[in-house]
Amino acid sequence: MVTLRDQHDRIESAKADLASRRSSATSADRLVTVTMDSRNSVVGIKFNTTKYRTMPPEQLARTLLEVLERARLDMADTVVEVFGPLMDQRDDLRAAMTGNTEVDKVFSALWKEAPADAFGRGRD
């Protein structure tokens, strides 16, 4: 069973891992590459050619929006990759916090059979 400390350490490790990740996408025509960090902040825009200087503004805007969206989606996949393994442990952690583990079930049966003052307090 995963302890709260173990889970905390895994979350902190995943956060540190994610903070170091970047996501880049390049337009289909290779005009521009956009790089985003794990907070979906744009940390780089690189024009790979000078074609952007003669493009109609609407076309350049569409190209930038398309590349920004692809970089954002790629980062979303990265977040799932990093945090996905932690999600499998969520049920164990929730059970431990609410007293619903297998061990709690065993002790629950003993608790019900024990005299009301057996553990120095009355039963709930």
C-alpha positions in Angstrom: 0.0 0.0 0.0 1.2 3.5 -0.8 1.8 5.7 2.2 0.9 9.4 2.1 4.7 10.2 2.3 5.5 7.9 -0.6 2.7 9.5 -2.7 3.8 13.0 -1.8 7.4 12.1 -2.8 6.2 10.7 -6.1 4.1 13.8 -6.8 7.0 16.1 -6.1 9.3 14.0 -8.3 6.7 14.1 -11.1 6.3 17.9 -10.7 10.1 18.3 -11.0 10.2 16.1 -14.0 7.4 17.9 -15.7 8.9 21.3 -14.9 12.0 20.3 -17.0 9.9 19.2 -20.0 9.3 21.2 -23.1 7.1 20.6 -26.1 7.8 21.8 -29.6 5.7 21.8 -32.8 6.6 22.9 -36.3 4.2 24.0 -38.9 3.5 21.8 -41.9 5.4 24.2 -44.2 8.3 24.2 -41.7 7.9 28.0 -41.4 7.8 28.3 -37.6 8.5 26.2 -34.6 6.9 27.0 -31.2 8.2 25.7 -27.9 6.1 25.6 -24.7 6.9 24.7 -21.1 4.8 22.5 -18.8 2.6 25.5 -17.8 1.6 26.0 -21.4 3.7 29.2 -21.6 5.3 29.9 -24.9 9.1 29.9 -24.3 10.2 30.1 -27.9 9.1 31.0 -31.3 11.6 30.3 -34.1 11.0 31.3 -37.7 12.8 28.8 -39.8 12.6 30.7 -43.0 12.0 34.4 -44.0 8.7 33.4 -45.8 6.7 35.0 -42.9 7.8 38.4 -44.1 5.7 38.2 -47.2 2.8 36.1 -45.9 -0.6 37.7 -45.6 -1.2 38.5 -41.9 -4.3 36.1 -41.7 -2.2 33.2 -43.0 0.6 33.8 -40.6 -1.9 34.1 -37.7 -3.5 30.8 -38.7 -0.2 29.1 -39.0 0.9 30.3 -35.5 -2.4 29.3 -34.0 -2.2 25.8 -35.5 1.4 25.3 -34.2 0.6 26.7 -30.8 -2.3 24.3 -30.5 -0.2 21.3 -31.5 2.5 22.2 -29.0 -0.2 22.6 -26.3 -1.7 19.2 -27.1 1.8 17.6 -27.1 2.4 19.0 -23.6 -1.0 17.7 -22.5 0.2 14.2 -23.6 3.4 14.7 -21.6 1.5 15.6 -18.5 -0.5 12.4 -18.8 2.7 10.4 -19.4 4.3 11.9 -16.3 1.3 11.9 -13.9 -0.5 8.8 -15.3 1.3 6.3 -13.2 0.4 8.2 -10.1 -3.3 8.1 -10.9 -3.3 4.3 -10.6 -2.4 4.7 -6.9 -5.2 7.2 -6.2 -7.7 4.6 -5.1 -5.2 3.1 -2.6 -4.4 6.5 -1.2 -8.1 7.4 -0.9 -8.8 4.1 0.9 -6.0 4.7 3.4 -7.3 8.2 4.1 -10.9 7.1 4.7 -10.1 3.8 6.6 -11.3 1.5 3.9 -8.3 -0.7 3.3 -8.3 -4.5 3.7 -6.5 -4.1 7.1 -9.2 -1.6 8.2 -11.9 -4.2 7.3 -10.2 -6.9 9.4 -9.9 -4.7 12.4 -13.4 -3.4 11.9 -14.8 -6.9 12.6 -12.6 -7.1 15.8 -13.8 -3.7 16.8 -17.4 -4.7 16.5 -16.9 -7.8 18.7 -14.9 -6.1 21.4 -16.5 -4.7 24.5 -17.4 -1.0 24.3 -14.6 0.1 26.5 -11.9 -2.4 25.3 -9.7 0.3 23.7 -10.1 2.9 26.4 -13.0 4.7 24.7 -16.6 4.0 23.7 -17.4 2.8 20.3 -18.8 5.2 17.7 
